[in-house]
């Protein structure tokens, strides 16, 4: 391979110098099968991979390539690859393969023959691939290249999928793509890219200073709010002590309490209704099982967060009837206490900050981020009085509604309120400022929030804002903020 020629090859393909350098290093090192590209979210890992795939197919068209990615990114991968591969002479169209598509492929070949054609570029959800039956099928095919996107998610059964494919000998080369470095395999060659490494072909940096620090907007809760949160924390701790599932419930109660008073009240009323069915059974002497409690709790938990997959509870849930009735009564008392709260201090702090921030902007592009659908709706109804366009994106909208709201926001400016449905695949480089109304449990999700805004083609400064309770009335929230601050990826030091 002529390095000079191929630098020009990748430059002509639209890659930046750091992307071309990585592509060349990867393609030249056939004796090193495992590679990892660690690059900030939004810096073109998909485009770099598409150029590598196109080059591999042009160099030898009789190849099979597999891309394993979160389901939410499949369409983005198909779009980028379709555009790139249409320019080659190979004529290879990328296929998104779900279970139905796989069965159709399988029906076209003889028993023992690989259902994946030659050449082929197969796009598959990593969560489909990790299922035992599909993993078994994948390892029976020889893959010239397997790409794991968002490889920091390779834990549990996803990690087992990686191990099975690499140990089976079915995979010749592996490329891991991530914004947060993790040690997946002892022999991985890692190339880490920082914002300061991202330059144009004339040597000029494409990013300004991108140190990831956030601005704290402090507020103080009222006495009524502090009293309520104190009692809520005691109630949640008691749940964790009386049965094993209470620990998971406690964490999610704290998450919603950190988000908004409105969402907390909705959550507590939902929990009360779920328990009421069992309490009535107990009061009337009707037999009930731990399954009744598990069903009620699982239904409640699944409503909390529309993105993160919560851990499954493998053990049976048990609780003594008198303890459940006691908890039910305390929950009723909590709801009475929340009725005494007349002021939402956090919301008032947001509205005050918005009024001041919006006055200094001609055509503002501002995003407010929350993890919860109920909080998003609450914020939208509260902000509409500011006489500025407000748009919302939550999991309750269908795809066309989400696309329409995004287009309206991009065209008109204003305030975009979003839940974590935007964590992957959406570009918001025109946004000046993002206000985190609440924060995710996982540092990776915070990194992905940054990645929506810090894109290569960003033309303006960007600021991340966090609303912070100066009275520290929810200790769990302070612990989470400290954890996320320590885990934040900085430009100078790379992933920690």
C-alpha positions as CSV (number, residue, x, y, z in Angstrom):
1,X,0.0,0.0,0.0
2,X,1.4,3.4,-1.0
3,X,0.8,5.6,2.0
4,X,1.1,8.9,0.2
5,X,-1.4,7.9,-2.5
6,X,-3.8,6.5,0.1
7,X,-3.6,9.6,2.3
8,X,-4.9,11.4,-0.8
9,X,-7.4,8.7,-1.4
10,X,-9.0,9.2,2.0
11,X,-8.7,13.0,1.7
12,X,-10.7,12.8,-1.5
13,X,-13.3,10.7,0.4
14,X,-13.8,13.6,2.7
15,X,-11.9,12.4,5.8
16,X,-10.0,14.7,8.0
17,X,-6.2,14.1,8.7
18,X,-6.7,12.2,12.0
19,X,-9.4,10.0,10.4
20,X,-7.2,9.3,7.3
21,X,-4.2,8.5,9.5
22,X,-6.3,6.0,11.6
23,X,-7.7,4.4,8.5
24,X,-4.3,3.9,7.0
25,X,-2.8,2.5,10.2
26,X,-5.7,0.1,10.6
27,X,-5.5,-1.1,7.0
28,X,-1.7,-1.5,6.9
29,X,-1.6,-3.6,10.1
30,X,-3.2,-6.9,9.0
31,X,-1.2,-8.8,11.6
32,X,-2.9,-6.9,14.4
33,X,-6.5,-8.0,14.4
34,X,-8.0,-5.9,17.2
35,X,-8.2,-2.1,17.0
36,X,-10.0,0.5,19.0
37,X,-10.7,4.1,18.0
38,X,-11.4,6.3,21.0
39,X,-12.8,9.7,19.7
40,X,-15.2,12.2,21.2
41,X,-18.8,11.7,20.3
42,X,-19.6,13.6,17.1
43,X,-16.1,13.5,15.5
44,X,-16.9,11.1,12.6
45,X,-16.2,7.6,13.7
46,X,-19.0,6.3,11.5
47,X,-17.7,8.2,8.5
48,X,-14.2,6.9,9.1
49,X,-15.5,3.3,9.4
50,X,-17.5,3.7,6.2
51,X,-14.4,4.8,4.3
52,X,-12.5,1.7,5.7
53,X,-15.3,-0.6,4.7
54,X,-15.4,0.9,1.1
55,X,-11.7,0.5,0.8
56,X,-11.8,-3.1,2.0
57,X,-14.5,-4.0,-0.6
58,X,-12.7,-2.3,-3.4
59,X,-9.5,-4.1,-2.5
60,X,-11.3,-7.5,-2.5
61,X,-15.0,-7.6,-3.2
62,X,-15.6,-11.1,-1.9
63,X,-15.9,-10.1,1.7
64,X,-18.4,-10.1,4.5
65,X,-18.5,-7.2,7.0
66,X,-20.6,-7.0,10.1
67,X,-21.5,-3.9,12.0
68,X,-23.0,-4.3,15.5
69,X,-24.5,-1.2,17.0
70,X,-27.3,0.0,19.3
71,X,-30.6,-0.3,17.5
72,X,-31.1,3.5,17.6
73,X,-28.1,4.0,15.3
74,X,-28.9,1.4,12.6
75,X,-30.6,3.9,10.3
76,X,-27.7,6.4,10.7
77,X,-25.2,3.7,9.8
78,X,-27.3,2.6,6.8
79,X,-27.5,6.2,5.5
80,X,-23.8,6.9,5.8
81,X,-22.8,3.5,4.3
82,X,-25.3,3.6,1.5
83,X,-24.0,7.0,0.4
84,X,-20.4,5.9,0.6
85,X,-20.8,2.5,-1.1
86,X,-22.9,3.9,-3.9
87,X,-19.7,5.6,-5.1
88,X,-17.7,2.3,-5.4
89,X,-17.7,-0.2,-8.2
90,X,-18.6,-3.1,-5.8
91,X,-22.3,-2.4,-5.9
92,X,-22.8,-3.7,-2.3
93,X,-25.9,-2.4,-0.5
94,X,-25.8,-2.5,3.3
95,X,-28.6,-4.6,4.9
96,X,-30.2,-4.0,8.3
97,X,-30.9,-7.5,9.5
98,X,-33.5,-8.2,12.1
99,X,-34.8,-11.6,13.0
100,X,-37.3,-11.7,10.2
101,X,-34.7,-10.6,7.6
102,X,-32.3,-13.3,8.9
103,X,-34.9,-16.0,8.4
104,X,-35.6,-14.8,4.9
105,X,-31.8,-15.0,4.2
106,X,-31.6,-18.4,5.7
107,X,-34.5,-19.7,3.6
108,X,-32.6,-19.0,0.4
109,X,-29.6,-21.2,1.0
110,X,-28.9,-24.9,1.6
111,X,-28.4,-26.3,5.0
112,X,-24.9,-25.6,6.3
113,X,-24.4,-22.7,3.9
114,X,-24.0,-19.2,5.3
115,X,-27.1,-17.1,4.8
116,X,-25.1,-14.0,4.4
117,X,-24.2,-13.3,0.8
118,X,-20.8,-12.4,-0.7
119,X,-20.1,-9.6,-0.7
120,X,-22.2,-8.2,2.1
121,X,-22.3,-5.5,4.7
122,X,-24.6,-6.5,7.5
123,X,-26.0,-4.1,10.0
124,X,-27.4,-5.7,13.2
125,X,-28.5,-4.5,16.6
126,X,-26.0,-5.7,19.2
127,X,-28.9,-6.7,21.4
128,X,-30.2,-9.1,18.7
129,X,-26.8,-10.4,18.1
130,X,-26.2,-11.2,21.8
131,X,-29.1,-13.7,21.9
132,X,-27.8,-17.2,22.1
133,X,-29.4,-18.4,18.9
134,X,-28.2,-15.5,16.9
135,X,-24.7,-15.5,18.3
136,X,-24.5,-19.2,17.4
137,X,-25.5,-18.3,13.8
138,X,-23.0,-15.5,13.5
139,X,-20.0,-17.5,14.7
140,X,-20.7,-20.1,11.9
141,X,-19.9,-17.4,9.3
142,X,-16.4,-16.1,8.5
143,X,-16.3,-12.3,8.8
144,X,-13.5,-10.3,7.3
145,X,-14.3,-7.4,9.6
146,X,-16.6,-6.9,12.6
147,X,-17.2,-3.4,13.9
148,X,-18.6,-2.8,17.4
149,X,-20.0,0.7,17.7
150,X,-20.4,2.2,21.2
151,X,-18.0,-0.6,22.4
152,X,-18.0,0.8,25.9
153,X,-21.4,-0.9,26.2
154,X,-19.8,-4.4,25.8
155,X,-20.6,-5.7,29.3
156,X,-22.6,-8.7,30.4
157,X,-24.1,-10.7,27.5
158,X,-22.7,-8.1,25.0
159,X,-19.2,-8.9,26.2
160,X,-20.0,-12.6,25.9
161,X,-20.9,-12.0,22.3
162,X,-17.6,-10.4,21.7
163,X,-15.7,-13.2,23.4
164,X,-17.6,-15.9,21.5
165,X,-17.0,-14.3,18.0
166,X,-13.3,-13.7,18.6
167,X,-12.5,-17.0,20.2
168,X,-14.4,-19.0,17.6
169,X,-12.1,-17.9,14.8
170,X,-15.0,-16.6,12.8
171,X,-13.7,-13.0,12.8
172,X,-10.5,-11.9,11.0
173,X,-10.4,-8.3,12.2
174,X,-12.3,-6.3,14.8
175,X,-12.7,-2.5,15.1
176,X,-14.1,-1.0,18.3
177,X,-15.6,2.5,18.2
178,X,-16.1,4.4,21.4
179,X,-15.9,7.8,23.1
180,X,-14.9,6.3,26.4
181,X,-12.0,3.9,26.4
182,X,-12.4,0.5,28.0
183,X,-10.1,-2.5,28.0
184,X,-12.1,-5.1,26.0
185,X,-9.2,-7.4,24.9
186,X,-5.5,-7.6,25.9
187,X,-4.2,-7.3,22.3
188,X,-6.2,-4.2,21.3
189,X,-4.3,-1.5,19.5
190,X,-5.9,1.8,20.8
191,X,-5.8,5.1,19.0
192,X,-7.1,8.0,21.2
193,X,-8.1,11.2,19.6
194,X,-8.7,14.5,21.5
195,X,-10.3,17.7,20.4
196,X,-6.9,19.3,20.0
197,X,-5.9,16.5,17.5
198,X,-8.8,17.4,15.2
199,X,-7.5,19.6,12.5
200,X,-8.2,20.5,8.9
201,X,-5.8,19.5,6.1
202,X,-4.2,23.0,6.3
203,X,-3.3,22.3,10.0
204,X,-5.9,24.6,11.5
205,X,-7.8,23.3,14.5
206,X,-11.5,22.6,13.9
207,X,-12.5,22.9,17.5
208,X,-12.0,25.8,19.8
209,X,-11.3,25.1,23.5
210,X,-13.6,22.3,24.4
211,X,-12.9,21.7,28.1
212,X,-15.9,20.0,29.4
213,X,-16.9,22.0,32.4
214,X,-20.4,23.0,33.3
215,X,-21.9,26.1,34.8
216,X,-23.7,25.6,38.1
217,X,-26.9,27.6,38.6
218,X,-27.6,27.5,42.3
219,X,-31.0,27.7,44.0
220,X,-32.4,27.1,47.5
221,X,-35.3,25.0,48.3
222,X,-38.1,26.2,50.6
223,X,-38.6,24.8,54.1
224,X,-41.6,22.8,52.9
225,X,-39.6,21.3,50.0
226,X,-36.7,20.4,52.4
227,X,-39.1,18.8,54.9
228,X,-40.8,16.8,52.2
229,X,-37.4,15.6,50.7
230,X,-36.2,14.6,54.1
231,X,-39.3,12.4,54.8
232,X,-39.0,11.0,51.2
233,X,-35.4,9.9,51.9
234,X,-36.4,8.2,55.1
235,X,-39.3,6.5,53.4
236,X,-37.1,5.3,50.5
237,X,-34.5,3.9,52.9
238,X,-37.1,2.0,54.8
239,X,-38.2,0.4,51.5
240,X,-34.6,-0.7,50.8
241,X,-34.4,-2.3,54.3
242,X,-37.7,-4.3,54.3
243,X,-37.2,-6.2,51.0
244,X,-34.5,-6.6,48.4
245,X,-36.3,-4.9,45.5
246,X,-36.6,-1.8,47.6
247,X,-33.0,-0.8,46.8
248,X,-33.8,-0.5,43.1
249,X,-37.0,1.4,43.9
250,X,-35.1,3.7,46.2
251,X,-32.6,4.7,43.5
252,X,-35.4,5.6,41.1
253,X,-37.4,7.5,43.7
254,X,-34.3,9.6,44.3
255,X,-33.8,10.1,40.5
256,X,-37.3,11.5,40.1
257,X,-37.1,13.6,43.2
258,X,-33.9,15.1,41.8
259,X,-35.8,15.8,38.6
260,X,-39.0,17.7,39.6
261,X,-41.6,18.0,42.3
262,X,-44.3,17.4,39.7
263,X,-42.8,14.2,38.4
264,X,-42.3,13.1,42.0
265,X,-45.9,13.5,42.9
266,X,-47.0,11.6,39.8
267,X,-44.6,8.8,40.7
268,X,-45.8,8.6,44.3
269,X,-49.4,8.5,43.2
270,X,-48.6,5.7,40.7
271,X,-46.9,3.8,43.4
272,X,-49.8,4.2,45.8
273,X,-52.2,2.9,43.1
274,X,-50.0,-0.1,42.5
275,X,-49.9,-1.0,46.2
276,X,-53.6,-0.3,46.8
277,X,-54.6,-3.5,45.0
278,X,-52.5,-5.6,47.3
279,X,-53.5,-3.7,50.4
280,X,-57.2,-4.4,49.6
281,X,-56.4,-8.1,49.2
282,X,-54.8,-8.1,52.6
283,X,-57.7,-6.2,54.2
284,X,-60.3,-8.7,52.8
285,X,-58.2,-11.8,53.6
286,X,-57.8,-12.6,50.0
287,X,-54.5,-14.6,49.3
288,X,-51.8,-12.7,47.5
289,X,-48.4,-13.7,46.2
290,X,-45.1,-12.1,45.7
291,X,-45.9,-12.1,42.0
292,X,-48.6,-9.5,42.7
293,X,-46.0,-7.2,44.2
294,X,-43.4,-7.9,41.5
295,X,-45.9,-7.1,38.8
296,X,-46.9,-3.9,40.4
297,X,-43.3,-2.8,41.0
298,X,-42.1,-3.8,37.5
299,X,-44.9,-1.8,36.0
300,X,-44.0,1.2,38.1
301,X,-40.2,0.9,37.4
302,X,-40.6,0.7,33.7
303,X,-42.4,4.0,33.7
304,X,-39.6,5.8,35.3
305,X,-37.0,6.1,32.5
306,X,-37.7,5.7,28.9
307,X,-34.1,5.0,27.8
308,X,-32.0,3.1,30.4
309,X,-32.7,-0.6,30.7
310,X,-33.0,-1.4,34.3
311,X,-31.6,-4.6,35.8
312,X,-33.9,-7.5,35.9
313,X,-34.9,-8.8,39.4
314,X,-34.2,-12.6,39.4
315,X,-35.2,-13.3,43.0
316,X,-38.8,-13.5,44.2
317,X,-40.0,-10.4,46.0
318,X,-41.2,-11.0,49.6
319,X,-42.6,-8.6,52.2
320,X,-44.6,-9.1,55.3
321,X,-48.2,-7.9,55.0
322,X,-48.0,-5.6,58.0
323,X,-44.9,-3.9,56.6
324,X,-46.5,-3.3,53.3
325,X,-49.6,-1.7,54.9
326,X,-47.3,0.4,57.1
327,X,-45.4,1.6,54.0
328,X,-48.7,2.3,52.2
329,X,-49.8,4.5,55.1
330,X,-46.5,6.4,55.1
331,X,-46.8,6.9,51.3
332,X,-50.3,8.5,51.9
333,X,-48.7,10.8,54.5
334,X,-46.0,11.8,52.0
335,X,-48.6,12.7,49.4
336,X,-50.3,14.9,52.0
337,X,-47.0,16.6,52.7
338,X,-46.4,17.3,49.1
339,X,-49.7,19.1,49.0
340,X,-48.2,21.7,51.4
341,X,-45.5,22.7,48.9
342,X,-46.6,26.0,47.3
343,X,-43.4,26.9,45.4
344,X,-41.2,24.9,43.0
345,X,-37.8,26.5,43.7
346,X,-36.0,24.6,41.0
347,X,-38.5,25.6,38.3
348,X,-38.4,29.2,39.4
349,X,-34.6,29.2,39.1
350,X,-34.9,27.8,35.6
351,X,-37.4,30.4,34.5
352,X,-35.3,33.2,36.0
353,X,-32.2,32.0,34.2
354,X,-34.1,31.6,30.9
355,X,-35.5,35.1,31.1
356,X,-32.0,36.6,31.6
357,X,-30.3,34.3,29.1
358,X,-32.9,34.8,26.3
359,X,-32.7,38.6,26.5
360,X,-29.0,38.5,25.5
361,X,-29.6,36.3,22.4
362,X,-31.0,37.5,19.1
363,X,-32.3,34.1,17.8
364,X,-31.6,31.7,20.6
365,X,-31.1,27.9,20.2
366,X,-31.4,26.5,23.7
367,X,-31.9,22.9,24.8
368,X,-33.3,21.7,28.2
369,X,-32.5,18.1,29.0
370,X,-34.4,15.8,31.4
371,X,-34.5,12.0,31.8
372,X,-38.3,11.9,32.4
373,X,-41.3,12.4,30.2
374,X,-43.5,13.9,32.9
375,X,-40.8,16.5,33.7
376,X,-40.5,17.4,30.0
377,X,-44.3,18.0,29.8
378,X,-44.2,20.0,33.0
379,X,-41.4,22.2,31.7
380,X,-43.1,22.8,28.4
381,X,-46.3,24.0,30.0
382,X,-44.3,26.3,32.3
383,X,-42.0,27.8,29.7
384,X,-44.7,28.6,27.1
385,X,-45.5,31.9,29.0
386,X,-42.1,33.3,28.0
387,X,-43.4,34.0,24.4
388,X,-40.7,32.0,22.7
389,X,-41.1,28.9,20.4
390,X,-40.9,25.8,22.5
391,X,-40.6,22.2,21.1
392,X,-40.6,18.9,22.9
393,X,-39.1,15.5,22.1
394,X,-40.1,12.5,24.2
395,X,-40.6,8.8,23.6
396,X,-44.4,9.4,23.5
397,X,-44.0,11.0,20.0
398,X,-43.8,9.0,16.9
399,X,-40.8,9.3,14.5
400,X,-42.5,11.8,12.1
401,X,-43.6,14.0,15.0
402,X,-40.0,14.0,16.4
403,X,-38.5,14.8,13.0
404,X,-41.1,17.6,12.5
405,X,-40.3,19.2,15.9
406,X,-36.6,19.0,15.3
407,X,-37.0,20.7,11.9
408,X,-39.1,23.5,13.4
409,X,-36.6,24.1,16.1
410,X,-33.7,24.2,13.6
411,X,-35.6,26.6,11.4
412,X,-37.1,28.9,14.0
413,X,-34.9,28.6,17.1
414,X,-36.3,28.8,20.6
415,X,-36.2,26.2,23.3
416,X,-36.0,22.4,22.7
417,X,-37.0,20.2,25.6
418,X,-35.8,16.7,25.2
419,X,-35.6,13.4,27.1
420,X,-32.8,10.9,26.5
421,X,-34.5,9.8,23.2
422,X,-31.9,12.2,21.7
423,X,-28.9,10.4,23.2
424,X,-27.7,8.8,19.9
425,X,-27.5,9.9,16.3
426,X,-28.9,13.4,16.4
427,X,-26.8,16.5,15.6
428,X,-27.5,19.7,17.5
429,X,-24.4,21.8,16.7
430,X,-26.5,24.9,16.3
431,X,-27.5,24.9,20.0
432,X,-25.7,27.6,22.1
433,X,-26.6,26.2,25.5
434,X,-27.9,23.0,27.1
435,X,-29.5,23.1,30.6
436,X,-29.5,19.8,32.4
437,X,-32.6,19.9,34.4
438,X,-31.6,16.5,35.8
439,X,-28.7,14.2,35.3
440,X,-28.3,10.6,34.2
441,X,-27.0,7.8,36.4
442,X,-24.4,6.7,33.9
443,X,-21.4,9.0,33.0
444,X,-21.6,7.5,29.5
445,X,-25.1,9.1,29.0
446,X,-23.7,12.4,30.1
447,X,-20.9,12.1,27.6
448,X,-23.5,11.3,24.9
449,X,-25.4,14.5,25.9
450,X,-22.2,16.5,25.2
451,X,-21.8,14.6,21.9
452,X,-25.1,16.0,20.6
453,X,-23.7,19.5,20.6
454,X,-19.9,19.2,20.2
455,X,-19.7,18.4,16.5
456,X,-16.9,19.0,14.1
457,X,-18.9,21.6,12.2
458,X,-19.9,23.7,15.3
459,X,-19.5,27.4,14.5
460,X,-20.2,28.9,17.9
461,X,-19.3,28.6,21.6
462,X,-21.3,26.1,23.7
463,X,-22.2,26.0,27.3
464,X,-23.5,23.2,29.5
465,X,-25.6,24.2,32.6
466,X,-26.5,22.3,35.7
467,X,-29.2,23.4,38.2
468,X,-27.8,22.7,41.6
469,X,-29.6,22.7,45.0
470,X,-27.5,24.9,47.3
471,X,-29.4,23.7,50.3
472,X,-28.2,20.1,49.5
473,X,-31.6,18.7,50.6
474,X,-31.2,15.5,48.5
475,X,-27.8,13.9,49.5
476,X,-28.1,11.4,46.7
477,X,-28.1,14.2,44.1
478,X,-24.9,15.7,45.5
479,X,-23.2,12.3,45.3
480,X,-24.3,11.8,41.7
481,X,-23.0,15.2,40.7
482,X,-19.6,14.5,42.3
483,X,-19.5,11.1,40.4
484,X,-20.3,12.7,37.1
485,X,-17.8,15.5,37.5
486,X,-15.0,13.1,38.1
487,X,-16.0,11.0,35.1
488,X,-16.3,13.8,32.6
489,X,-14.0,13.5,29.7
490,X,-11.7,16.5,29.3
491,X,-9.9,17.7,26.2
492,X,-6.5,17.8,27.8
493,X,-6.5,14.5,29.6
494,X,-8.7,12.3,27.5
495,X,-11.0,9.6,29.0
496,X,-10.5,9.0,32.7
